[in-house]
Amino acid sequence: MKKTTTRMTTRVTGALIAAGAMIAAADACAQSSVTLYGAVDDAVAYANNQKGSSNVYMRQGNLAASKWGLNGVEDLGGGLAAIFDLQAGFDLNTGASSTSGLLFNRQAYVGLRSNAYGQVTMGRQYTPYLLFVGPLASSWALTGATGAHPGDIDGLDTTIRINNSITYNTPIFAGLQGSAMYALGGQPGSTGKGQTFSGALKYAYGPMSFAAAYLQMDNAATNVTSTNPTPNFDSSSTGSFGISALNQGYASARSVRHAALAGTYTFGNAMVGLNYTNVRYLPGAHSIPAFTDTAVFNTYAAIGTYRFTPAFDVAAGYSYTMASKANGIDDAARYQQIALKQAYHLSKRTTLYAIQAYQHANGSTLNAAGAIVDAAPSVGDSQNGTPSSTRNQFVGMLGMTVLF
């Protein structure tokens, strides 16, 4: 009897150990992780003309936007994973959130990722337009602060974010990938009011990369009437974009539509690229009275980068932006910009940088009140609120970025 009891105990113990091993193995197969990440970036900046005066000041978020975030992945098995990303921007020089009233102002989404079927995410997100074309354009090769096309008119820096959006990314097939986004306006009785949609394709083959994309943001216009227009894109719209001296006269558009093409070629330590964008502001019943015709901005641009050593690289970009003759303007606005960057990497995470850009403007445009005025330069997207009072603007910065 004693021997039988001992044998039974041994068998039970062995079964418990085996069960525990199976549970541990199951846990190992369904691992999850949460990662804290971010960037801190600051620089001493000089602008030769900000609304009529030169300025030396501190400016954060130049080479990399100052931010912190949390992203997570849970392996659900069978090549399927649950994912999320929460990202908040902040002003390094004041400690304030970069967008008042929004905690995760940059991105906040949740979704599923499948090795076989692609990825679906929901929340506040960047567009396929940006994520596919942006990496092949100047704002990523240089920096959005001074390298983005004038006023970031085409949204190829991270100034456009979409609320209430659903995005699907296909798997990569032989170097080709597609992406589509739709954002629900959520207005009772008209769910399409204030909607946004975007689609993009990209293809990579050896040293060559190409991308094409489209983005449309519709104005919800819930806070205005035909007798009480506003010069702004309604905040209840799912989309939002940067306002500068280039487009302030057209911010009351009923719809803003972007199209872009870009390509790059890498050889050795060098990369060269070309890109083209077309942006259209369509007037509507709630637009300011002077804005009656579709305003079009075409941008043609070239970029180049070269890595002298693993620690030191440079980049340069040129862009020419041309507006259409419309809304009573005979001499359409034109903007030429040259941007340069020099970066020295102390490590994989820490970089010292210098950036410079010069922009010249010609012609005329509409201001926020609808008056025809001289076109004013606005370097990159660093001077959207501080354009030059003359036809020229120069901006230079010396700074440091630390990634974590």
N, C-alpha and C positions, 0 to 999 in steps of 0.2 A: 504493500500500500504506500509505503513511504517512497519507494522507487517510482511508482506511478505518478504520485503527486509532483515529484521532482521533474519527471519528464514533461508533464503537462505545463508546469511553470516555465520550463525551458522553451517549450513550443510557443506559449503565449508571449513570452518576452521576445522571442525571435520574430513573431508576427508583428508586434508593436514596433520593433526596430525597422522591419521592412516597410511598414506603413509610414513611419516617420521619414524614411528615405524617399518613398514615393512622393510624399507631400513636399519635401525639400526639393526634389527634382522638378515637381510641378511649379513651385515658386521660382526656381531658377529659369524655367522656360517662360515664365510670365513676369519678367523683371520690369521694374519701372524706375525712372530717374527724373529728378528735377534739378535743373541747372540755373544758378544765378550768373548772369553775364552783364556786360555793359561797356561803356566808354566814358572817359573824362577827357575833355579837350578845351584848351584855352589858348588865347593868343593876344599879343599886343598888335593892334590894327591902326592903320593910317588911311584916311580917305582925304583926297585933295579938295573935295567939295561935297558937302552934305547940306542941301537946301541953302547954299550960299556961303558956307564956312568950311574950312578944313578942320579935321578932327583927329586926335590921337586918343584911343580908347581901348578898353578891354572887350574882346568878343569871344564867346565860347562857341563850341560846336562847329568848327570850320573844316578840318580834315575829316573828322568823324563827329556825328551828333552826340552830345553828352546825354547819356541815357543809362537806365538800368532795366533789367528785365528778368523774367522767369520763364523758362520753357521746360516742358515736360513730355516724356514719352512713356507709354506703358505698352509692352509687348503683349498682344492678345492671342498670339499664336497663329500659325498658318500664314505668316507673312503680313498679318494685320496689326496695326498699332493705333492706339489713341494718342493724340497729340494736343498740346495747347501752347500758346505764347502770349505773355503779358508784357508790354513794353512801355515804359514811362520816360519822357524827356524832361530835362531840368536845366536851369540856368546855373552854371557852375559859379558864376560871380555873385549871385544873390541867393542861391539855394531854392529859388522859386520854381514851381512847375512851369514848363515852357508853354503850356496852354491852361489858362485859368479855368477852374471848374472841372477839369478832366484829369483823373489820376493816370490811367493808362491811355494817354493821348496819342501815342504813336501806333500801336497795334494791340489788339485784344481779341484772340480767336481760339476756337476749339474745333477739333475735327478728327477724321480717320484717315490713315495712310495705308495703302495696300501696295505690296510689291507688284501685284499682277494687274490691278485696276486703277491705280493712281491715287489721288488725294482730294478729299473734300473738306473744306474749312468754312466756319461761320463766325461772323463778328465784325469788328472794325479792322479793316485790312488795307494793305497797299494793292494797287491794281495789277492785273496781268500786263497792261500797257507799260507800267513802270518796271516791274520785275523782269520782264523779258528784254525790253529795249534799253532800259537804264544802264545796265552793266556794259553796254557797247557804246555809250555816249560820253560826252565830256564831263558831266557832273560826277561820274563815278571814276573815270580815269584821272581827272584832276581833283576837283572838289566842288560841291554845290555852292559853297560860299562865293567863290569867284569864277569857277569854271562852268557853272550852269549857264545855259543860254540866257540872254538879257532878261532880267526879271523872272527867270524860270518860266517864261511864257508858255513853254510846251510841257511843263510838269514832269521833266525827266530827272529832277531831284525829288526828294521825299516830301514835297509840300502838299501832295494830294493824298488824302486818306478817305476811305469810304465806310460809312456806317451801315449796319443792318445788311451786310453783304454775305453772299454765298459764292464760293470759288471752287472750281474743279480744275485740277491739273492732271493731264494724261500721263501715263508712263512714258519713258523715252523709247522711241522705236527707231533704231538705226540713226541716231543723232537728232531725230525730229521730236519736238514736244509741243503740245498745245495747252492753252489755258482759257477759261471763260469765267466771267463774274457777272452776277446780277444782284443789285441791291434794291430791296423793296422800300418804296416810299412810305408805306404804312399809313397813308392818309385815309380816314374813314370815307367810304364812298368812292375813293379813287386811289387804289393801292399803287398805281403807277406814277402818281404825282410826286415829283422830286426823286424819281428813280435814277439809277446809274447802271450802265452795263459796259463791259470791256471784254475784248478778246485778243489773243496774241498767239503767234507761232514763232518758234526759234529752231535753228538748225545749226549743228556744229559738226564739222568734218575736218579732222586734223588741225591745221593752224587757222582755219577759217571759221568764223561765226557770223550768223545772220539772224535778224529778227524783224518782225513786222507786227504792228499792233494798232488797235482802235480803242478809243474811250469816249463815252458820251455821258455827260452829267446834266440832268434836267433840273430846272429851278422849281422848287415846290411853290414859291410865291404865295405863302399862306398869310403873310403879315402885311400885304399891300393890296391896294385896289387900283383900278385904272385911273382914278382921280388922285391917288396918293402913291406915286411910284417911289421906289427906293433905289439908290445907286448900288445896292449890295445884292449878292447872291444869297437868297434866304437861308438862314441857319437851320431850318427844319429840313433842308434838302439832304439827301444821303451823301452827296459829294461836296467837297470844299477845295479851294485852290488859292494860291498866293496872289495877292493884289499888289501891283506895282504901278509906276508911272506909265508903263506900256498899255495896261489893260483896264485901268481904273474907270475909264469912260464906258466900258462894255461889261462891267460886273453885274449889271441888271439883266443880262441875257436870259432868255427863256431856256436856252440850251447851249452848252459849250461842248464842242466836238474836236477831239484830237486824233490825228493819224500820224504814224511814224514808221520809218524804215532805217535800219542801221546795219553796218557790217564792219568787221575787223579782220585783220590778217596779222599773225604773229610769226616772226622769223628771228631766230636766235634770241637776243636780249631786247629786241625791238618789237613794237606793235604800232600799226597804223590803222586808222578807221575813218569812215565817212558816214554821215547820218543826215536825214532829212525829216522835217516835221511840218505838219500843216494843222493850224488851230483856227477854228471858226467860232465866232460869237454870234448867235442868232437872236435878233430882237423879238420882243413879244409885247403883249398888251400891257405888261407891268414895267417895261423898260423906260428909262428916262426919255423925254420927248426928242432930244437931239439924236438918239440912237435908233435909227429907222432901217438901216441897211446892214446886212451881214458883214461883220468885220473879220478879215482874214489875215493871219500872220504865217508867212512861210519862212522857215529857217533852214539854211544850208551850212553844214559844219564839217570840219576835219579835226582829227586828234592824232597825237602820236606820243608814245612813251619809250623810254630807253633805260635799261638797268646797267649802270657802269660796273657795280659790284653788288654782291648780295645785300650790302648795307645801304647803298646809295642809288637812287633812281630819280629821273626827271620826267616831266610831262609838259605838253604844250597843246593848245587848242585855238582854233579860229572859227568864228561863226558870223554869218551875215543873215540878219532878220529883216524881212521886208513886209510891211503892212499893205493892205489894199486901199485903193482910192474909193472912199465911201463916206456916207454921212456928212457930205458937204466938204470933204477934204480933197483938194486937188493935188497937193504935194504930200504924198503918202510918207509915213514915218519909215525910216531905215536905221538899222543899228549894226555897227561892226564892233566885234569884241575879240581881243587877244588875251589869252590867259596862260600863265606859267606856274609850274610847281616844282619844288626841289624837296626831296624827303631823305632824311638820314635815319636809319632804323638802328637804334641802340640795342634792340632785341626784337623778338617776334611780336611783342606787345607794346613796346615804347618807341615812339617816333618823334623826332624833331623835324619841323617843316618850315618852309618859306613859300608863300604864294603871292602872286602879283597879277593884276589884270587891268586892262585899259579898254574903255568903251567910248565910241563916238556915235552921236545921233544926228540925223538929218530929218527934215520934213516936219509934218504936223500930225497931231492926234487929238482925241477928245480927252478932257479932264473929267473928274467925277461929277462936275456940275453940268457937263455937256457942252462946254465952250471949246472952240478950236484953239489949241495952244501949240507952241513949239515942242517937238518931241524931246524928252529929257532922258539922258542915259541913266541906267540902273544896273551896276555891275553884278553879274551873277544873281543870286538871290539874297546876298548880304546887305543890299541897299534898297530893298523893296519899299521901306518906309522913309528912306533918306536919299532920293534921287538928286542929281546935280542940278544946280540952277543955270549951268552953261551947257554947251553941247558935248563936253568931255567929262569923263570921270576916271580917276585912277584909285585903286585900292591895293594896299600891300599889307601882309601880315607875317609875323614870326610867332610860332607857337609850338605846342607839345601835345601829343595824344598818348594816353595810356589805355589799353584795352584790358578787360578782365573777364 
